[in-house]
Structure formats: C-alpha cells, structure tokens
Amino acid sequence: MSELLAIGVSHKTAPVEVRERLALPETRAYEFVRDLRGNADVHEAVAISTCNRTELYL
C-alpha cells in the first residue's frame, strides 16, 4: 500500500520568520527533492514554495 505524507507551513500556521527559513527557492527545491528521492523510502516527492507557504508531498 502506498502512503502519502504532506508536510507544510503557511501564513496561518507559522510566523514570517519561520516561513522565511523554510522557503525553497527554485534551485534549492529541485536539489531538495532530488536528495529526498535518493532515499530508498521515498519513491516520489514534490515541493511547493510560495511567499505564503512551503509544502512537501512524499
């Protein structure tokens, strides 16, 4: 059975200081997802990062 894990922060759940630290610029998001997919337990990964939220789907 496949599992989906969603992790995220938004303007509703975290102050701007936390969101700034977790923001993923495009190149960093690509590298982060690539590194995650290198883990044997992670088959697919998606990162979404905007000015108000950062989300990871694994």
A tleap script that builds the chain and sets N, CA, C and O, in Angstrom:
source leaprc.protein.ff14SB
mol = sequence {
  NMET SER GLU LEU LEU ALA ILE GLY VAL SER
  HIE LYS THR ALA PRO VAL GLU VAL ARG GLU
  ARG LEU ALA LEU PRO GLU THR ARG ALA TYR
  GLU PHE VAL ARG ASP LEU ARG GLY ASN ALA
  ASP VAL HIE GLU ALA VAL ALA ILE SER THR
  CYS ASN ARG THR GLU LEU TYR CLEU
}
set mol.1.N position { 0.846 -1.173 0.000 }
set mol.1.CA position { 0.000 0.000 0.000 }
set mol.1.C position { 0.896 1.242 0.000 }
set mol.1.O position { 1.858 1.318 0.763 }
set mol.2.N position { 0.579 2.192 -0.843 }
set mol.2.CA position { 1.313 3.448 -0.892 }
set mol.2.C position { 0.773 4.404 0.154 }
set mol.2.O position { -0.416 4.403 0.472 }
set mol.3.N position { 1.661 5.207 0.673 }
set mol.3.CA position { 1.272 6.226 1.649 }
set mol.3.C position { 1.639 7.591 1.098 }
set mol.3.O position { 2.599 7.727 0.339 }
set mol.4.N position { 0.881 8.588 1.477 }
set mol.4.CA position { 1.164 9.966 1.101 }
set mol.4.C position { 1.372 10.754 2.376 }
set mol.4.O position { 0.537 10.730 3.280 }
set mol.5.N position { 2.491 11.452 2.439 }
set mol.5.CA position { 2.800 12.298 3.586 }
set mol.5.C position { 2.851 13.736 3.099 }
set mol.5.O position { 3.578 14.049 2.156 }
set mol.6.N position { 2.091 14.604 3.730 }
set mol.6.CA position { 2.087 16.027 3.397 }
set mol.6.C position { 2.571 16.797 4.617 }
set mol.6.O position { 2.058 16.629 5.723 }
set mol.7.N position { 3.571 17.646 4.392 }
set mol.7.CA position { 4.132 18.466 5.463 }
set mol.7.C position { 4.156 19.898 4.954 }
set mol.7.O position { 4.574 20.144 3.822 }
set mol.8.N position { 3.713 20.847 5.773 }
set mol.8.CA position { 3.733 22.213 5.295 }
set mol.8.C position { 3.539 23.250 6.379 }
set mol.8.O position { 3.073 22.962 7.481 }
set mol.9.N position { 3.909 24.454 6.029 }
set mol.9.CA position { 3.648 25.619 6.873 }
set mol.9.C position { 3.053 26.700 5.976 }
set mol.9.O position { 3.331 26.758 4.778 }
set mol.10.N position { 2.237 27.544 6.574 }
set mol.10.CA position { 1.639 28.640 5.815 }
set mol.10.C position { 1.537 29.866 6.714 }
set mol.10.O position { 1.912 29.834 7.886 }
set mol.11.N position { 1.020 30.945 6.135 }
set mol.11.CA position { 0.826 32.167 6.911 }
set mol.11.C position { -0.176 31.957 8.046 }
set mol.11.O position { -0.236 32.752 8.984 }
set mol.12.N position { -0.961 30.883 7.955 }
set mol.12.CA position { -1.926 30.585 9.010 }
set mol.12.C position { -1.311 29.786 10.155 }
set mol.12.O position { -1.846 29.781 11.263 }
set mol.13.N position { -0.187 29.106 9.895 }
set mol.13.CA position { 0.371 28.207 10.908 }
set mol.13.C position { 1.741 28.611 11.432 }
set mol.13.O position { 2.204 28.055 12.428 }
set mol.14.N position { 2.403 29.570 10.781 }
set mol.14.CA position { 3.759 29.928 11.208 }
set mol.14.C position { 4.024 31.408 10.952 }
set mol.14.O position { 3.539 31.967 9.967 }
set mol.15.N position { 4.795 32.046 11.840 }
set mol.15.CA position { 5.138 33.450 11.624 }
set mol.15.C position { 6.095 33.592 10.437 }
set mol.15.O position { 6.705 32.615 10.002 }
set mol.16.N position { 6.219 34.801 9.925 }
set mol.16.CA position { 7.040 35.062 8.745 }
set mol.16.C position { 8.489 34.618 8.947 }
set mol.16.O position { 9.122 34.156 7.998 }
set mol.17.N position { 9.024 34.745 10.155 }
set mol.17.CA position { 10.415 34.352 10.409 }
set mol.17.C position { 10.627 32.859 10.148 }
set mol.17.O position { 11.665 32.463 9.618 }
set mol.18.N position { 9.664 32.048 10.511 }
set mol.18.CA position { 9.755 30.598 10.284 }
set mol.18.C position { 9.588 30.303 8.799 }
set mol.18.O position { 10.341 29.505 8.242 }
set mol.19.N position { 8.619 30.930 8.153 }
set mol.19.CA position { 8.386 30.698 6.723 }
set mol.19.C position { 9.590 31.100 5.888 }
set mol.19.O position { 9.914 30.432 4.905 }
set mol.20.N position { 10.259 32.189 6.271 }
set mol.20.CA position { 11.456 32.614 5.545 }
set mol.20.C position { 12.559 31.567 5.640 }
set mol.20.O position { 13.271 31.326 4.665 }
set mol.21.N position { 12.704 30.951 6.795 }
set mol.21.CA position { 13.743 29.926 6.976 }
set mol.21.C position { 13.425 28.649 6.208 }
set mol.21.O position { 14.336 27.912 5.830 }
set mol.22.N position { 12.141 28.381 5.973 }
set mol.22.CA position { 11.727 27.159 5.287 }
set mol.22.C position { 11.453 27.365 3.797 }
set mol.22.O position { 11.160 26.407 3.082 }
set mol.23.N position { 11.547 28.597 3.333 }
set mol.23.CA position { 11.290 28.879 1.915 }
set mol.23.C position { 12.304 28.143 1.041 }
set mol.23.O position { 13.477 28.028 1.394 }
set mol.24.N position { 11.837 27.651 -0.096 }
set mol.24.CA position { 12.692 26.918 -1.026 }
set mol.24.C position { 12.722 27.635 -2.375 }
set mol.24.O position { 11.786 27.506 -3.165 }
set mol.25.N position { 13.792 28.391 -2.647 }
set mol.25.CA position { 13.923 28.949 -3.994 }
set mol.25.C position { 13.975 27.801 -5.011 }
set mol.25.O position { 14.273 26.665 -4.639 }
set mol.26.N position { 13.694 28.078 -6.265 }
set mol.26.CA position { 13.550 27.022 -7.275 }
set mol.26.C position { 14.737 26.059 -7.318 }
set mol.26.O position { 14.536 24.844 -7.320 }
set mol.27.N position { 15.963 26.573 -7.352 }
set mol.27.CA position { 17.121 25.671 -7.433 }
set mol.27.C position { 17.260 24.833 -6.172 }
set mol.27.O position { 17.598 23.652 -6.242 }
set mol.28.N position { 17.004 25.432 -5.036 }
set mol.28.CA position { 17.092 24.679 -3.780 }
set mol.28.C position { 15.983 23.630 -3.692 }
set mol.28.O position { 16.218 22.527 -3.199 }
set mol.29.N position { 14.794 23.955 -4.158 }
set mol.29.CA position { 13.685 22.995 -4.154 }
set mol.29.C position { 14.027 21.797 -5.030 }
set mol.29.O position { 13.784 20.654 -4.645 }
set mol.30.N position { 14.593 22.056 -6.210 }
set mol.30.CA position { 14.977 20.963 -7.106 }
set mol.30.C position { 15.992 20.051 -6.423 }
set mol.30.O position { 15.833 18.831 -6.445 }
set mol.31.N position { 17.035 20.626 -5.815 }
set mol.31.CA position { 18.065 19.833 -5.134 }
set mol.31.C position { 17.483 19.071 -3.949 }
set mol.31.O position { 17.837 17.914 -3.718 }
set mol.32.N position { 16.599 19.709 -3.205 }
set mol.32.CA position { 15.986 19.080 -2.034 }
set mol.32.C position { 15.162 17.859 -2.447 }
set mol.32.O position { 15.267 16.797 -1.834 }
set mol.33.N position { 14.346 18.016 -3.485 }
set mol.33.CA position { 13.523 16.902 -3.970 }
set mol.33.C position { 14.420 15.795 -4.525 }
set mol.33.O position { 14.168 14.616 -4.279 }
set mol.34.N position { 15.444 16.158 -5.256 }
set mol.34.CA position { 16.379 15.162 -5.789 }
set mol.34.C position { 17.016 14.357 -4.661 }
set mol.34.O position { 17.111 13.133 -4.743 }
set mol.35.N position { 17.451 15.048 -3.606 }
set mol.35.CA position { 18.058 14.367 -2.462 }
set mol.35.C position { 17.049 13.476 -1.743 }
set mol.35.O position { 17.385 12.364 -1.335 }
set mol.36.N position { 15.821 13.952 -1.585 }
set mol.36.CA position { 14.781 13.133 -0.953 }
set mol.36.C position { 14.530 11.857 -1.742 }
set mol.36.O position { 14.392 10.777 -1.167 }
set mol.37.N position { 14.471 11.988 -3.060 }
set mol.37.CA position { 14.189 10.822 -3.903 }
set mol.37.C position { 15.348 9.841 -3.902 }
set mol.37.O position { 15.184 8.696 -4.322 }
set mol.38.N position { 16.523 10.270 -3.435 }
set mol.38.CA position { 17.658 9.370 -3.299 }
set mol.38.C position { 17.513 8.431 -2.115 }
set mol.38.O position { 18.260 7.461 -1.993 }
set mol.39.N position { 16.555 8.715 -1.243 }
set mol.39.CA position { 16.267 7.866 -0.088 }
set mol.39.C position { 15.418 6.688 -0.554 }
set mol.39.O position { 14.428 6.876 -1.262 }
set mol.40.N position { 15.799 5.482 -0.163 }
set mol.40.CA position { 15.082 4.278 -0.600 }
set mol.40.C position { 13.618 4.270 -0.175 }
set mol.40.O position { 12.799 3.616 -0.820 }
set mol.41.N position { 13.270 4.982 0.893 }
set mol.41.CA position { 11.892 5.001 1.381 }
set mol.41.C position { 11.019 6.033 0.671 }
set mol.41.O position { 9.800 6.028 0.847 }
set mol.42.N position { 11.612 6.909 -0.120 }
set mol.42.CA position { 10.862 7.964 -0.813 }
set mol.42.C position { 10.866 7.658 -2.310 }
set mol.42.O position { 11.911 7.716 -2.959 }
set mol.43.N position { 9.696 7.335 -2.848 }
set mol.43.CA position { 9.593 6.994 -4.266 }
set mol.43.C position { 9.261 8.213 -5.118 }
set mol.43.O position { 9.693 8.299 -6.268 }
set mol.44.N position { 8.516 9.135 -4.580 }
set mol.44.CA position { 8.138 10.364 -5.279 }
set mol.44.C position { 8.178 11.506 -4.280 }
set mol.44.O position { 7.954 11.302 -3.087 }
set mol.45.N position { 8.461 12.704 -4.765 }
set mol.45.CA position { 8.487 13.872 -3.884 }
set mol.45.C position { 8.167 15.120 -4.701 }
set mol.45.O position { 8.581 15.252 -5.853 }
set mol.46.N position { 7.424 16.031 -4.080 }
set mol.46.CA position { 7.084 17.308 -4.697 }
set mol.46.C position { 7.241 18.382 -3.635 }
set mol.46.O position { 6.816 18.202 -2.494 }
set mol.47.N position { 7.850 19.497 -4.009 }
set mol.47.CA position { 7.978 20.648 -3.115 }
set mol.47.C position { 7.277 21.837 -3.762 }
set mol.47.O position { 7.460 22.112 -4.947 }
set mol.48.N position { 6.476 22.533 -2.967 }
set mol.48.CA position { 5.795 23.747 -3.421 }
set mol.48.C position { 6.151 24.846 -2.433 }
set mol.48.O position { 5.960 24.694 -1.226 }
set mol.49.N position { 6.668 25.947 -2.950 }
set mol.49.CA position { 7.044 27.044 -2.068 }
set mol.49.C position { 6.622 28.362 -2.703 }
set mol.49.O position { 7.026 28.683 -3.821 }
set mol.50.N position { 5.805 29.120 -1.977 }
set mol.50.CA position { 5.380 30.449 -2.414 }
set mol.50.C position { 5.722 31.428 -1.296 }
set mol.50.O position { 6.348 31.047 -0.307 }
set mol.51.N position { 5.322 32.664 -1.445 }
set mol.51.CA position { 5.610 33.649 -0.405 }
set mol.51.C position { 4.835 33.373 0.882 }
set mol.51.O position { 5.228 33.843 1.950 }
set mol.52.N position { 3.744 32.620 0.794 }
set mol.52.CA position { 2.911 32.371 1.969 }
set mol.52.C position { 2.958 30.950 2.499 }
set mol.52.O position { 2.426 30.676 3.575 }
set mol.53.N position { 3.596 30.027 1.753 }
set mol.53.CA position { 3.574 28.641 2.217 }
set mol.53.C position { 4.718 27.845 1.615 }
set mol.53.O position { 5.247 28.183 0.556 }
set mol.54.N position { 5.084 26.786 2.311 }
set mol.54.CA position { 6.004 25.773 1.806 }
set mol.54.C position { 5.390 24.429 2.151 }
set mol.54.O position { 5.021 24.178 3.298 }
set mol.55.N position { 5.282 23.564 1.144 }
set mol.55.CA position { 4.674 22.250 1.349 }
set mol.55.C position { 5.535 21.184 0.699 }
set mol.55.O position { 6.118 21.399 -0.363 }
set mol.56.N position { 5.607 20.034 1.349 }
set mol.56.CA position { 6.289 18.868 0.803 }
set mol.56.C position { 5.294 17.729 0.752 }
set mol.56.O position { 4.564 17.485 1.712 }
set mol.57.N position { 5.268 17.043 -0.358 }
set mol.57.CA position { 4.423 15.858 -0.518 }
set mol.57.C position { 5.344 14.692 -0.835 }
set mol.57.O position { 6.086 14.716 -1.816 }
set mol.58.N position { 5.283 13.673 0.011 }
set mol.58.CA position { 6.141 12.497 -0.151 }
set mol.58.C position { 5.285 11.263 -0.213 }
set mol.58.O position { 5.807 10.156 -0.348 }
savepdb mol mol.pdb
quit
